[in-house]
Amino acid sequence: MANIEAVAKQAGVSVASVSRVINGAAARADTEARVRKAIAELDYQPNSAARALKVRQSEQICLSFDDLANPAYIAMTRGVGRELSATKYRLILSSAFSSVEEIVKHLQTMGRGFADGLIISPIYSDERITKLISALHMPVVLVGTQPEGLDVDNVYVDSSAGIAMAVEHLIQTGRTKIGLINGPLSTKPGVRRKAAFEKAIKAAGLKFDKASVIQANTFSPEAGYFAFSEIADFSKFDAFICANDQLAAGAMKFASENGISIPGDIAIVGIDNTDMASLLHPTLTSVDLKAEERGEIAAQLMLDRLANPDRAPKRITVEPKLVIRESTAKK
């Protein structure tokens, strides 16, 4: 692969002259023409990290989260992208963090200059993640629960209030035997969803039973399908809240294949109100955590931070909303 020295030799100019052309600085017209001709002939690709170190700007914003396939994150990406579209900044995505170690490795590379800012929504809680984010020499916007000791811009949604809305709605439709299909307890959403469910059940005057919480291995449709298949006696339940719409989709597929009527036998509520909620059959009642709006707000905070690097960190809370559809029709 050609380097900057090879370009300089091909063009018959100094390395400094090549650097000036690459970084958009003033250069003689004939020098610029020779450099650009050499770049084309050698198929030279300037190193973005090296350029960022020289000009202190990559004009890129990195958006990092757990799973690019998750419809909630797709919606969040839409929100961020829309806000950045009219600016000079390009959006780059970093995903597939299946463990704390992968997030740590990602954060360790963030200081190499390939982005001017980081919008991150980690689902794992670990002291190393907090320390690495705190040590980054770039603006950071955290989407989700902010760990203690981390002083960055933050967009937060009260998902616990959303679960309380779901429990109240199910009771109003005549359901009292409510279960939870939860995500992994190794994640922050898994821990929060379980605690919120227990609190909401007790607050509604219902008896909480640990056996009513079914733990899925991931937040995927496949995990929801498997979790539902593990339920030995469906007569103990008349409703389930699923920790996200993907788990709900898997549970509904199992129900359809095994003669379990929704909402006749079991009512189902999802969380996230993703695009799939209105496409499922029956359509899915879901707690809207407003992922797209949170993405927009996160991008706005990032742009404001880049323009005003010394301002105090801001925290913006988004309120959830229950969107009622066919999967929880009254008995």
N, C-alpha and C positions, 0 to 999 in steps of 0.2 A: 504494500500500500504506500502510495506517495506521501511524503511529508513536506513540511513547509520549506525545508532546505532544498529539496528536489525542485520545487516550484521556482524558487529563487534562481537556481542554476539554469533551469530551462528558459526562464525569462531574461536572464542576464542582469538581474538586479539584486539588491541586498535583501536579506530576510526581513529587515525592518520595513522595506518598501512593500513586500508581500503582505506583511501584517497590517500596514496602513490600508491597503486596498480591501483586505478581508473585513476589517473592522469599520469600513466606511469613512476613514479619515481622508484628509486632503492628499492628493497625489497627482503628479503630472499626468496629462492625458495619455501620452505615449507609454508611460510606465504602467498605468492602469490597463491599457490595452494589451501590453505584453504579458502582464501578470494574469489577466483573465484568459488569454489564449493558452498560457501554460497550464492553468488550472483545468481548462477543458481538455487539453491534450493528455494530461496525466490523470484525469478523473480524480482530482484531489478533493477530499471532503474535509473541510475545516473542523477541528475538534471543538464542539460546543462548550465543553467545560473549560478548555484553555481560553477560548474567546471570552467566556464569562469572567475569568480571572483578570483579563486585560481591561475589559470595559465595565466590569462589575454588573453586567446585566445579560441575562440569557433570553429575556422576553418570553419565558415559559413559566406556567404555573402547574405544579404537579398536584394531581388529585389521587389520593391513596385510600383504598378501602379493601374489604375482605374478598369480595367475589363479584367480578364483572358481570356474571350471569344473573345476579340477583336483581329482579325488576325494581326494587326500591333504590338500588344504587344506580341503575340506569336512569331513573327519574331524577336522582340527585345530580347526575352528570349533565342531564339536559338543563337543569337550572343553572349550574355553574357555567356551562358552555354558552348559554344565552347571554349571561351577564358579561362574559369576556369577549363575545363576538365583535363588539364594536370598539374594542381596545386593541392595543398592539400585542397583547399577550396571547400566546398559544396555550391550549390545554393539553397536557400530557397525562396519561393514566398509568397508575401502578397498582397492581391488584394481586389476587390469589395468595393472600397471607393466611396460610392454614395453621400457623403457630406463632407464639411469641417470638421465637428465634428468627422467623422470616421478617417480622416487623422490625426487630432490632437490626438485622442486616441491612434492611432498606434504609432505616434512619441513619445508619453509619455512612451510607453513600450519599446522603442528601447534601452534605457539605462540600461536594466536589464541583459545584457551580453549574449544574445542568438545569437548575430552576431558580427563579427569583423568589418563589414562595411555595408553601406547602399547605394544602387543605387535606386534612386526614380524619378518618373516622374509624379508629381501631376498636375492634370488639373485645380485645383482650386487655386485662388490667395487669400491669407489671411495673415495678419500680424502675426497671431499666428503660422502659419506653418513656416514662415521665422524664427521667434524667436526660435522655438523648434529645427529646423534643425541646427541653429547657436549654440545652447547650447549642442548638442550631443557631447559626448566625444569619437567619432569614426570617421573614414574617411567617407565622403559623396560625392557621385557623383550625380549631378542633371542633368537629361535628359530633356531638354526643356528650356523655357525662364527663365532666372535667375532673381529673384526679386532683387530690389535695396537693398544693405546692406548685401547681403548674399555672403560670400567669400569662395566658395567651388569649386571643380572641376566641369566643366560644358561641356555638349555636346549639341550643338544647331543646329537646321536646319532652314533655312530661308524659311518657308512655304509661306510667302508673295510673294517671288520671284516665287514660284511654281504656285501660283494663277495667277500671271501676265503672266507666260508662257501659262497657260490654256486659258486665255482670248485671248491672241495673236493668239494661234492656232485656236480657234473657229472662230475668225474673218477671218483668212486665208482660212477656209473651207466654208466661205460665211454666217456665222451666225452673227447677230448684235443684236438680241433680247435675251440677255443672263440673266438668273436668277441664284440665289444661293439658294440651299437647305442647310441651316446652322444648326449647332448644338446649344445647349443651350448657351445663353449669360451669364449664371452664371459661365461658364468655360473659361479658358484662350484660348483654341483653338477656341471656338465660337466667342469670341471678336476679336481675330486676323484674323480669316477667313473673318468676315464681313468687317472689316476695310480694309483689303487687297483687297477684291473684289471691294469695292467702289473706292479705289484708282486706281486699274487697269482699271476699266471701264472708269473713267474720263481721265486717261492717254491715253487711246486708242481713245479718242475723241467721245465716246458714252455718251448719256445722262443717268445719274444714277437716278433710280426711287426706292424709299424706298420699294414700293410694289413688286419689283423684288427679294427681300430677303424673303424667306419663312423659318420661324423658326421651327425647329423640337424640340421635347421635350427631346430627347436623341440622341446619335450617332448610334442607332441601325437600322437594316433593317426594323423593324416594324415601327419605327418613320419615316423613309424615305417613306415607303408605305403610311402612314397616311398623311404626309405632301403633297405628290403628289395628294392624293385624295381630298385635300382641295382646290386645284387650280380650280377656277371656269371657266376660259377661257384660254385654252392652245394656242389659236391663238396669244396670246400676247408674246409667247416665241418660240424661235427656238433652244434654247440650255440651259442646266443647268450645273453648276458646283456644285457638292455635297461635303460637308465638310469632308466626308470620304467615303471609298468604301462601307461600310455597308449601309449608307444612299442611295448611288447610287444603290445598289442591290435591296433595297426596292422600290425605284422609278421605276426601270426597271421592276420589277414584276407587279406593278400597270399598267404601260404602256402596257405590254404584255397582261394583262387581259382585257384591255379596248380599244384595237384596235389602240393604239398610236404607230406609227412606230419609231423605233430607229435603225439607225440615220435619217430615212426619214423625220419624223415630228419633232422630238426633238433629238438633240445630247446630249450626257451625258459624263461628265468628273468626275471621282472620285479623291480622294486624299488618298495616302498611298501606292498605287500599291501593295496591298496585294496579296496573292496567289489566292484569289477568282477572281481577275480582269481578268485573262486569262481563267477562267472557266465559266464565265457568257456568256449568249447568247443574243445579240452579245457580243464579248469580249470588255472589258471596257478600254477606254483610262483613264489613271490615272497619277497623279503627284506622283512620287516616292520620298518619304521622307526618304528612306533608313534606315528603322527601324532596320534591322539586322546589318547593318554597325554601326549604332549608339550604339547598344548593345555591339558590339565588342569593340568599342572605350571606352565606359563607363567602361567595365571590365578591359581594359588595364590601364585606368587611376586609377582605384581602386587598382590594383595590384602594380602599380608604387607608389601610395600613401602609401600603406602598407609597401613597401620596403624603401620609403624615406619620412617619416612622416613630415619632416620639410621643404620640398620644397614649393615653391610658387604655389598657385592654377593655374590650366591651364583651358583655354576655347578653345574648338575645334568646329569649324563651319563646318557643312556638307552641300553641295550644292544639291538642289533638281534637279530632272530630269523628264521631261514629257515623258511618254511611250505611244506612239500612237497606238491605236487598232481600232476595227471595229465601236465602238459606236460614233465616230466623223468623219466617212467617208464624203468626200465632197458631197455637194448636186448635 
